[in-house]
């Protein structure tokens, strides 16, 4: 939303915006109550989401968080909470471009530096399944596309995606 408003401000420089250019605001206003509910729901169950993802991840990929024998579970949790919180804010603001520009490009570099792409790919794939099972459909419909974007950005450079 904020990126779209900035773009509108730049594009409409010195003139009134057309009805077509303002349509995204109507769409956002009409979806606002649902976005707030989704944001609050995600916030209320974030620990349960991350815990459920961890259980499934460890069951299906028991060595994924043990690269070179080092237990990365605590770091994984910290990073996963961070990404989930940014994702929830993206649901609220309806601004995937802001998420990409202000978080994902930076975090992608870190994940690549630590060779964590496979863990990210698996994490955000599993998280979509957990979210679909755990959250109301209206909420998961808003969150899952963002989780898929996270998976694509953070889990990139994998030759054989899981």
Backbone bond lengths (Angstrom), bond angles and torsions (degrees), N, CA, C in turn:
res aa  C-N    CA-C-N  psi(-1)  N-CA   C-N-CA  omega(-1)  CA-C   N-CA-C  phi
1 X - - - 1.441 - - 1.533 111.05 -
2 X 1.321 116.39 -47.31 1.456 119.36 -178.08 1.526 111.41 -65.60
3 X 1.325 116.41 -40.27 1.470 119.96 177.72 1.522 110.55 -64.28
4 X 1.328 115.67 -39.94 1.464 120.10 179.31 1.527 110.89 -66.01
5 X 1.319 116.92 -37.74 1.470 120.57 177.25 1.526 110.94 -66.32
6 X 1.321 116.96 -41.65 1.460 120.37 177.28 1.523 110.91 -62.36
7 X 1.323 116.00 -43.26 1.457 120.03 179.52 1.524 110.36 -64.14
8 X 1.319 117.18 -42.03 1.465 120.80 177.53 1.520 110.18 -60.33
9 X 1.339 116.49 -44.51 1.461 120.12 178.72 1.515 112.36 -59.37
10 X 1.307 116.93 -39.23 1.468 120.73 178.65 1.521 111.59 -71.77
11 X 1.335 116.66 -43.62 1.461 120.92 -176.71 1.521 112.60 -70.11
12 X 1.325 116.81 -32.91 1.463 120.30 -176.17 1.519 111.64 -95.29
13 X 1.297 116.88 18.46 1.460 122.41 -177.08 1.531 111.88 -48.43
14 X 1.317 116.39 110.22 1.460 121.66 175.77 1.520 114.95 83.50
15 X 1.328 118.74 7.74 1.462 120.88 178.67 1.527 108.90 -140.70
16 X 1.312 115.52 167.80 1.459 120.11 174.87 1.530 109.41 -80.18
17 X 1.304 115.96 143.45 1.457 120.88 177.53 1.524 109.56 -73.70
18 X 1.317 115.95 146.60 1.467 120.66 178.18 1.530 109.82 -79.07
19 X 1.326 116.06 164.96 1.458 120.63 177.16 1.529 111.08 -59.66
20 X 1.329 116.56 -39.12 1.469 120.13 178.18 1.529 111.07 -62.70
21 X 1.324 116.49 -40.16 1.459 120.55 179.72 1.532 112.23 -67.86
22 X 1.322 117.13 -24.18 1.461 121.87 -179.41 1.530 112.96 -92.12
23 X 1.323 117.84 -6.71 1.454 121.65 -175.50 1.532 112.87 -56.64
24 X 1.321 117.16 -37.80 1.471 119.28 -178.96 1.528 111.34 -60.79
25 X 1.323 117.35 -28.86 1.470 119.84 178.53 1.525 110.72 -70.35
26 X 1.336 117.05 -40.98 1.467 119.88 175.97 1.524 110.63 -60.82
27 X 1.318 115.46 -44.18 1.464 120.22 179.67 1.523 109.96 -60.91
28 X 1.318 117.35 -44.97 1.461 121.02 -179.55 1.530 110.97 -65.08
29 X 1.299 116.93 -45.09 1.472 120.77 -179.98 1.526 110.26 -60.26
30 X 1.326 116.47 -42.10 1.468 119.98 179.85 1.526 112.47 -68.19
31 X 1.318 117.44 -25.29 1.464 120.28 -179.31 1.525 112.67 -98.31
32 X 1.314 117.67 -1.46 1.467 121.41 -171.43 1.529 113.17 -59.81
33 X 1.321 118.40 -48.26 1.469 120.45 -178.17 1.529 110.82 -60.00
34 X 1.310 117.52 -42.71 1.458 121.27 177.89 1.520 111.86 -65.18
35 X 1.320 117.50 -36.15 1.463 121.65 178.22 1.534 110.91 -67.49
36 X 1.311 116.42 -40.29 1.466 119.89 177.70 1.524 109.82 -64.66
37 X 1.332 117.28 -44.79 1.471 120.72 178.31 1.530 110.69 -60.58
38 X 1.326 116.25 -43.29 1.471 119.97 179.60 1.525 110.50 -63.31
39 X 1.314 117.01 -44.65 1.468 121.68 179.11 1.533 110.28 -59.14
40 X 1.320 116.56 -46.92 1.462 120.67 -179.65 1.530 111.75 -65.43
41 X 1.317 116.73 -37.24 1.459 121.06 178.82 1.527 110.30 -65.88
42 X 1.320 116.90 -46.52 1.466 121.06 178.76 1.528 109.61 -59.91
43 X 1.311 115.94 -45.79 1.463 120.73 179.47 1.527 110.86 -58.47
44 X 1.316 117.11 -42.27 1.467 121.48 -176.53 1.527 112.92 -68.69
45 X 1.332 117.33 -29.07 1.476 119.63 -174.82 1.530 113.30 -118.53
46 X 1.316 117.56 17.49 1.473 119.06 -176.71 1.520 112.12 -57.66
47 X 1.311 118.53 -41.74 1.465 120.99 -179.90 1.522 110.84 -62.70
48 X 1.318 117.24 -42.86 1.462 121.08 179.13 1.528 111.08 -64.39
49 X 1.328 116.69 -38.60 1.468 120.49 177.95 1.526 109.81 -62.45
50 X 1.320 116.72 -51.83 1.465 120.48 -176.99 1.528 110.55 -64.08
51 X 1.322 117.46 -41.51 1.471 120.31 178.19 1.532 111.53 -61.97
52 X 1.329 117.00 -42.75 1.469 120.80 179.79 1.528 110.84 -65.54
53 X 1.330 116.79 -39.56 1.465 120.13 177.41 1.527 109.66 -63.50
54 X 1.315 117.20 -43.70 1.460 120.76 -179.29 1.530 111.42 -61.91
55 X 1.309 116.91 -42.79 1.471 120.64 178.98 1.523 110.59 -60.80
56 X 1.332 116.92 -46.93 1.469 120.55 179.85 1.528 111.41 -66.89
57 X 1.316 116.01 -39.79 1.456 120.27 -179.52 1.527 110.03 -63.54
58 X 1.318 117.42 -45.98 1.471 120.96 -179.37 1.530 111.58 -67.03
59 X 1.326 116.82 -33.10 1.465 119.50 179.12 1.530 111.41 -70.59
60 X 1.324 116.84 -40.27 1.467 120.70 -176.62 1.528 113.68 -88.42
61 X 1.320 116.37 -30.58 1.472 121.83 -176.53 1.528 108.85 -135.44
62 X 1.315 118.00 70.17 1.467 121.17 -171.11 1.529 114.95 -60.57
63 X 1.308 118.48 -24.30 1.467 120.26 -177.89 1.530 113.76 -101.45
64 X 1.313 117.21 1.11 1.466 120.18 -174.63 1.524 112.48 -62.50
65 X 1.311 117.83 -37.78 1.462 121.00 -179.05 1.532 112.13 -95.26
66 X 1.323 115.48 19.23 1.467 121.52 178.84 1.531 111.18 -125.94
67 X 1.334 117.56 50.84 1.461 117.69 -179.38 1.536 109.94 -65.11
68 X 1.293 115.91 132.60 1.470 122.52 179.52 1.527 111.17 54.95
69 X 1.330 116.92 29.90 1.456 121.45 177.17 1.512 115.24 79.20
70 X 1.343 118.16 -1.21 1.468 121.99 -178.82 1.528 109.98 -91.84
71 X 1.326 116.87 126.88 1.459 121.79 -179.59 1.531 109.94 -74.89
72 X 1.326 116.32 113.28 1.463 122.29 -177.74 1.531 112.23 -103.37
73 X 1.316 117.14 14.15 1.459 121.24 -174.83 1.533 112.61 -59.55
74 X 1.324 119.17 -44.25 1.466 120.71 -179.02 1.525 111.55 -66.18
75 X 1.326 116.89 -41.43 1.469 120.67 177.51 1.522 110.06 -65.75
76 X 1.332 116.28 -40.78 1.463 121.18 177.28 1.532 110.19 -58.48
77 X 1.325 117.11 -46.13 1.466 120.71 -179.91 1.526 110.81 -60.79
78 X 1.312 116.58 -46.74 1.462 121.24 179.99 1.529 110.54 -58.15
79 X 1.308 116.53 -47.85 1.467 120.92 -179.63 1.524 111.58 -66.37
80 X 1.325 116.58 -38.96 1.459 120.55 -178.06 1.526 110.92 -67.91
81 X 1.316 117.56 -40.84 1.467 120.30 174.42 1.531 110.37 -60.57
82 X 1.325 116.73 -43.15 1.467 120.55 -179.37 1.531 110.75 -60.17
83 X 1.321 116.49 -47.03 1.469 120.13 -179.13 1.533 110.48 -66.24
84 X 1.316 117.54 -41.65 1.463 120.67 179.80 1.526 110.66 -62.70
85 X 1.311 118.20 -40.42 1.473 121.27 178.84 1.522 111.34 -65.87
86 X 1.314 116.82 -41.41 1.471 119.32 175.88 1.533 110.28 -64.42
87 X 1.305 115.67 -37.05 1.469 120.08 178.82 1.518 111.15 -66.01
88 X 1.321 117.10 -41.70 1.466 120.82 178.06 1.529 110.70 -62.32
89 X 1.321 116.80 -40.34 1.467 119.72 177.87 1.524 110.20 -65.36
90 X 1.325 116.61 -34.93 1.456 120.51 177.58 1.525 110.62 -66.39
91 X 1.330 116.75 -38.47 1.469 120.36 174.21 1.524 109.01 -58.51
92 X 1.315 117.36 -47.47 1.465 121.63 -177.41 1.531 111.78 -63.12
93 X 1.315 116.58 -47.29 1.467 120.96 -174.45 1.526 113.73 -86.30
94 X 1.335 117.17 -13.46 1.465 121.65 -175.89 1.522 110.77 52.70
95 X 1.338 115.21 53.38 1.462 119.59 -175.61 1.523 110.84 -140.62
96 X 1.330 115.55 78.95 1.460 120.42 179.51 1.527 111.58 -66.91
97 X 1.302 117.29 -30.29 1.465 119.73 179.38 1.526 110.84 -64.61
98 X 1.312 116.96 -40.12 1.465 120.18 177.36 1.534 110.47 -63.54
99 X 1.324 117.06 -41.27 1.461 120.51 177.46 1.524 110.22 -59.77
100 X 1.325 116.85 -46.43 1.466 120.58 179.28 1.528 111.11 -59.95
101 X 1.325 115.99 -51.21 1.460 121.05 -173.11 1.532 113.34 -71.16
102 X 1.329 116.71 -40.55 1.459 119.42 -172.36 1.525 114.41 -96.84
103 X 1.326 117.56 -8.68 1.454 118.12 -178.97 1.526 113.33 -138.05
104 X 1.312 118.33 -56.05 1.460 120.60 -168.75 1.527 114.11 -63.85
105 X 1.325 118.28 -40.32 1.466 118.76 179.79 1.528 110.31 -62.30
106 X 1.324 116.40 -42.60 1.456 121.62 178.40 1.530 110.86 -65.21
107 X 1.315 116.98 -49.08 1.457 121.33 -175.75 1.528 111.18 -69.24
108 X 1.315 116.62 -31.80 1.467 120.78 176.31 1.533 110.45 -59.66
109 X 1.313 116.25 -42.47 1.463 120.95 178.80 1.523 110.96 -60.48
110 X 1.311 116.70 -41.48 1.461 121.16 179.08 1.525 110.79 -66.65
111 X 1.317 116.61 -45.62 1.469 119.59 -179.69 1.527 110.81 -62.77
112 X 1.320 117.05 -38.20 1.461 119.98 177.50 1.524 111.33 -67.65
113 X 1.330 116.85 -39.02 1.463 120.49 179.96 1.531 111.32 -62.39
114 X 1.320 116.53 -33.22 1.459 120.74 179.82 1.535 112.75 -95.35
115 X 1.319 116.30 2.12 1.465 119.94 179.23 1.517 112.95 64.85
116 X 1.330 116.19 35.79 1.471 121.02 -174.35 1.531 112.93 -98.91
117 X 1.320 118.58 15.72 1.460 120.30 -175.82 1.520 112.39 -62.42
118 X 1.322 117.45 -41.98 1.461 118.91 -179.03 1.526 110.83 -63.60
119 X 1.324 117.22 -43.09 1.467 120.75 177.60 1.527 110.64 -61.30
120 X 1.318 117.35 -39.92 1.475 120.57 178.30 1.521 110.90 -66.27
121 X 1.315 116.19 -44.33 1.453 120.49 179.91 1.535 110.60 -57.29
122 X 1.312 116.18 -49.25 1.462 121.44 -179.22 1.525 110.72 -67.42
123 X 1.316 117.05 -44.52 1.468 121.69 -177.47 1.516 111.70 -56.73
124 X 1.324 117.62 -50.25 1.469 119.41 -173.67 1.521 112.71 -80.89
125 X 1.330 116.93 -16.23 1.469 119.63 169.49 1.526 109.17 -73.04
126 X 1.325 115.94 -49.53 1.468 120.13 178.43 1.522 110.54 -62.07
127 X 1.322 116.63 -40.46 1.465 119.61 -178.22 1.529 111.61 -60.26
128 X 1.309 117.47 -35.70 1.465 119.17 177.53 1.527 110.71 -62.22
129 X 1.322 116.89 -41.50 1.468 120.29 177.39 1.522 111.32 -64.83
130 X 1.321 116.87 -43.53 1.464 121.52 179.18 1.523 110.25 -61.92
131 X 1.315 116.63 -45.38 1.470 121.56 -178.99 1.527 110.39 -62.75
132 X 1.325 116.98 -41.56 1.472 119.68 178.86 1.525 111.45 -63.63
133 X 1.336 116.71 -34.85 1.464 120.94 179.07 1.523 112.54 -78.06
134 X 1.314 117.29 -34.57 1.459 122.03 -168.94 1.534 113.99 -94.31
135 X 1.317 117.52 -33.07 1.465 121.08 -172.40 1.527 111.19 -104.65
136 X 1.330 116.09 157.22 1.469 118.99 173.79 1.534 110.35 -59.45
137 X 1.310 116.15 150.70 1.469 121.72 -176.50 1.533 112.44 -54.84
138 X 1.327 117.23 -41.50 1.471 120.50 -179.16 1.524 110.38 -60.14
139 X 1.309 115.79 -37.69 1.468 121.40 -179.79 1.526 110.75 -73.84
140 X 1.313 117.12 -47.79 1.465 119.82 -178.85 1.533 110.81 -65.34
141 X 1.325 117.60 -32.52 1.466 120.32 177.44 1.528 111.88 -64.44
142 X 1.319 117.27 -29.75 1.461 120.88 177.27 1.531 111.53 -82.20
143 X 1.327 116.86 -36.98 1.462 120.98 -174.04 1.529 113.77 -83.58
144 X 1.308 118.42 -38.96 1.470 120.26 -173.59 1.529 114.52 -59.78
145 X 1.329 120.46 -40.08 1.473 117.72 176.70 1.535 112.76 -61.92
146 X 1.309 116.79 -31.54 1.461 120.70 177.82 1.524 109.84 -72.45
147 X 1.322 116.80 -40.38 1.463 120.25 176.30 1.524 111.01 -63.09
148 X 1.311 117.16 -36.93 1.466 120.63 176.99 1.531 110.40 -66.15
149 X 1.320 117.01 -39.81 1.461 120.43 176.02 1.534 109.86 -62.47
150 X 1.324 117.00 -42.22 1.462 120.95 176.77 1.533 110.06 -59.52
151 X 1.320 116.43 -45.39 1.468 121.11 179.70 1.529 110.58 -59.74
152 X 1.323 116.13 -44.00 1.465 120.28 -179.60 1.524 112.06 -65.14
153 X 1.320 116.99 -41.16 1.465 120.10 -179.68 1.517 112.01 -74.49
154 X 1.320 116.20 -51.69 1.465 120.51 -170.84 1.517 112.19 -82.54
155 X 1.325 117.17 -25.15 1.460 120.68 -179.54 1.503 113.08 -98.99
156 X 1.323 116.96 15.70 1.467 120.32 -176.77 1.527 111.79 -72.15
157 X 1.289 115.08 166.93 1.457 125.77 -178.64 1.529 111.99 70.24
158 X 1.297 115.50 30.47 1.464 120.46 173.47 1.509 106.92 -102.18
159 X 1.304 116.62 126.60 1.457 120.60 -177.34 1.530 112.31 -68.71
160 X 1.320 117.36 -40.02 1.464 122.27 180.00 1.511 109.79 -125.93
161 X 1.362 117.71 85.47 1.466 119.04 -178.45 1.532 110.95 -56.94
162 X 1.297 114.81 143.99 1.478 121.18 -178.22 1.508 108.79 -83.33
